[in-house]
Amino acid sequence: MLTSSLPGFVKKIQNANKYSVILVCAKQKMKDLIQKTIDLLKKKVKENLEVINRNQTRLNEILNLPFSSERTYMIEKNYSANKSLLAENNDLISMQINLVNFLEKHKDSLNRWELESETAELEIAAYLDDDELFDLTIQGKLGYGKGHPKFRDDAFFNKLLKYYASIEAYEKCNAMLAQRGKSQIN
């Protein structure tokens, strides 16, 4: 058994596996956060435009007033507020464009990185014994499917199926049987 002769090595590999999964989640979360930021920026631009429109309506009313220093002050105040909001909107729109371009530019590398992490998981699994693979699989850290290192191992499959049946996870049993059936057809 490789793991008993190199327990520290396997522990490091298992930890590396956990980190790679965490990094993939962090990458996805970063993408979600960027999208939420874009949405918030759009919302703020829309709010600013509503304020600008209200100010413009107020300005039109002020222009109907007789000339006075108070009228001039209110016109300048509204004009200044609108000018400030328009400058803010320009910055917000510029930021949106940069974020959208970033997501578009790095979309492929995000997908590649996730695929590389899945490959790394399989390479790490090659250093683990059946019991460790079983534990990782039932914990959900190693998905059971065509890419699983023990997917074609009947003894492992039966042990896993028996475990899921014992905890009454019949959906998992059905999914495993369906996956296995599809792989035998192919």
C-alpha positions in Angstrom: 0.0 0.0 0.0 1.5 3.2 -1.2 -0.2 5.4 1.4 1.1 3.6 4.4 4.7 3.9 3.2 4.3 7.6 2.4 1.6 9.0 4.8 3.0 12.5 4.8 3.1 12.6 1.0 -0.5 11.4 0.7 -1.7 13.9 3.3 0.0 16.7 1.3 -1.6 15.4 -1.9 -5.0 15.3 -0.1 -4.5 18.8 1.1 -3.5 20.0 -2.4 -6.7 18.4 -3.7 -8.8 20.3 -1.2 -7.0 23.5 -2.1 -7.6 23.0 -5.8 -11.3 22.5 -5.2 -11.3 25.7 -3.0 -9.5 27.6 -5.8 -12.1 26.5 -8.4 -14.9 27.6 -6.0 -13.0 30.9 -5.4 -12.6 31.5 -9.1 -16.4 30.9 -9.7 -17.2 33.1 -6.8 -14.9 35.8 -8.2 -16.8 35.6 -11.5 -20.1 35.8 -9.6 -18.9 38.8 -7.6 -17.8 40.6 -10.7 -21.2 40.0 -12.3 -22.9 41.3 -9.2 -20.7 44.3 -9.3 -21.6 45.0 -12.9 -25.3 44.7 -11.9 -24.8 47.1 -9.0 -23.0 49.6 -11.3 -25.9 49.4 -13.8 -28.4 50.0 -11.0 -26.5 53.0 -9.7 -26.3 54.5 -13.2 -30.1 54.1 -13.5 -30.7 55.7 -10.1 -28.4 58.6 -11.1 -30.4 59.1 -14.4 -33.6 59.2 -12.4 -32.1 61.9 -10.2 -30.9 63.8 -13.2 -34.4 63.7 -14.8 -36.0 65.0 -11.5 -33.4 67.8 -11.4 -34.1 68.6 -15.0 -37.8 68.8 -14.3 -37.0 71.1 -11.3 -34.8 73.2 -13.5 -37.6 73.7 -16.1 -39.8 74.9 -13.3 -37.1 77.2 -11.9 -36.6 78.7 -15.4 -40.3 79.9 -15.3 -39.5 81.9 -12.1 -38.7 85.6 -12.4 -35.0 86.5 -12.5 -33.4 86.7 -9.1 -30.2 85.8 -7.2 -32.1 82.9 -5.6 -33.2 81.6 -9.0 -29.6 81.8 -10.3 -28.4 79.9 -7.2 -31.0 77.1 -7.7 -30.1 76.8 -11.4 -26.4 76.5 -10.6 -27.0 74.1 -7.8 -29.1 71.8 -10.0 -26.7 72.2 -12.9 -23.8 71.3 -10.6 -25.6 68.3 -9.2 -26.4 67.0 -12.7 -22.8 67.6 -13.9 -21.5 65.6 -10.9 -23.9 62.7 -11.5 -23.1 62.6 -15.2 -19.3 62.4 -14.4 -20.1 59.6 -11.9 -22.1 57.8 -14.5 -19.2 58.1 -17.0 -16.9 56.4 -14.4 -19.5 53.8 -13.5 -20.1 52.9 -17.2 -16.3 52.8 -17.8 -15.9 50.4 -14.9 -18.7 48.2 -16.2 -17.0 48.1 -19.6 -13.7 47.1 -18.0 -15.3 44.4 -16.0 -17.3 43.0 -18.9 -14.1 43.0 -21.0 -12.2 41.3 -18.2 -14.8 38.5 -18.0 -14.8 38.1 -21.7 -11.1 38.1 -22.1 -10.5 35.5 -19.3 -13.5 33.3 -19.9 -11.5 30.6 -21.6 -8.7 30.6 -19.0 -11.3 30.3 -16.3 -12.7 27.2 -18.0 -9.3 25.8 -18.6 -8.3 26.3 -15.0 -11.4 24.4 -13.8 -10.6 21.5 -16.2 -7.0 21.5 -15.0 -8.2 21.2 -11.4 -10.4 18.2 -12.3 -7.4 16.5 -14.0 -5.2 17.2 -10.9 -7.9 15.6 -8.8 -7.6 12.4 -10.8 -3.8 12.4 -10.7 -3.9 12.8 -7.0 -6.4 10.0 -6.7 -3.9 7.6 -8.4 -1.8 7.8 -5.2 -4.7 6.8 -2.9 -5.8 3.3 -1.9 -9.3 1.9 -2.3 -10.4 2.9 1.2 -9.2 6.5 0.8 -10.9 6.7 -2.6 -14.1 5.3 -1.1 -14.0 7.9 1.8 -13.4 10.8 -0.6 -16.2 9.6 -2.9 -18.8 9.2 -0.1 -17.8 12.6 1.3 -18.5 14.1 -2.1 -14.9 15.3 -2.5 -14.3 12.9 -5.5 -17.2 12.7 -7.9 -18.2 9.2 -9.1 -18.5 9.1 -12.8 -16.6 8.1 -15.9 -13.5 10.1 -14.7 -13.4 8.3 -11.3 -10.3 6.1 -11.0 -12.5 3.2 -9.8 -15.4 3.7 -12.2 -14.9 0.4 -14.0 -14.0 -1.6 -10.8 -17.0 -3.8 -10.1 -16.0 -4.5 -6.4 -15.7 -0.7 -5.7 -19.0 0.0 -7.5 -20.8 -2.7 -5.5 -19.3 -1.4 -2.2 -20.4 2.1 -3.0 -23.8 1.0 -4.1 -24.3 -1.0 -0.9 -23.2 2.0 1.2 -25.6 4.4 -0.5 -28.5 1.8 -0.2 -27.7 1.4 3.6 -28.1 5.2 4.2 -31.2 5.2 1.9 -29.6 7.5 -0.7 -31.6 5.9 -3.5 -31.1 8.9 -5.8 -27.3 8.2 -5.7 -27.9 4.5 -6.4 -30.1 5.3 -9.4 -27.6 7.8 -10.7 -24.7 5.3 -10.3 -26.7 2.6 -12.1 -27.6 5.0 -14.9 -24.0 6.1 -15.3 -22.8 2.6 -15.3 -25.4 1.5 -17.8 -24.5 4.3 -20.2 -20.8 3.5 -20.0 -21.4 -0.2 -20.8 -23.4 0.8 -23.9 -20.6 3.1 -25.1 
